[in-house]
Amino acid sequence: AKAVQVSGSHADAWLDWGRFSDRLMTMEGTDQVFPYLNPQIAPVIVGGYLQAILQGSLEARLLIPRVLWLLHVESDCSGVVMEMDASTSSVRSTLVRHIQLIPVWVWLPWIPQLVASLGKGEAGVVTALLLHISKKYPQA
């Protein structure tokens, strides 16, 4: 991860880091409660994908549904609606840190998925994201 952080302008490196971490989590899957989420690896995956988006990767933008799925699974695993808090390392906090950095237009194609998430555990983060979008694109 340190090499990718040093070469922060390389979208492909961030995307590869996210994919590598995603494969690692998929292979690991040893948690008996929910085998699809490793709470230590999931934020790394999301961070890699979101950093690749920040660096202009079109391919990474197509992985936003995976980011939203990881957010959903994390909120399902927690069993409670968590407040937006960027102090803990989680998918939620990683997404909160990137909301203001990623161009708003990147989220526009995914508005239906975001609206569908409003009634679920991830509603706090999704609401903040939708409010952020609506300020820039009120007709969206």
Secondary structure as UniProt FT lines:
FT   HELIX           2..6
FT   TURN            7..9
FT   HELIX           11..28
FT   TURN            35..36
FT   TURN            39..41
FT   HELIX           42..54
FT   TURN            55..56
FT   HELIX           58..61
FT   TURN            62..63
FT   HELIX           64..78
FT   TURN            86..87
FT   HELIX           91..99
FT   TURN            100..101
FT   HELIX           104..110
FT   HELIX           111..116
FT   HELIX           117..119
FT   TURN            121..122
FT   HELIX           123..136
FT   TURN            138..139
//
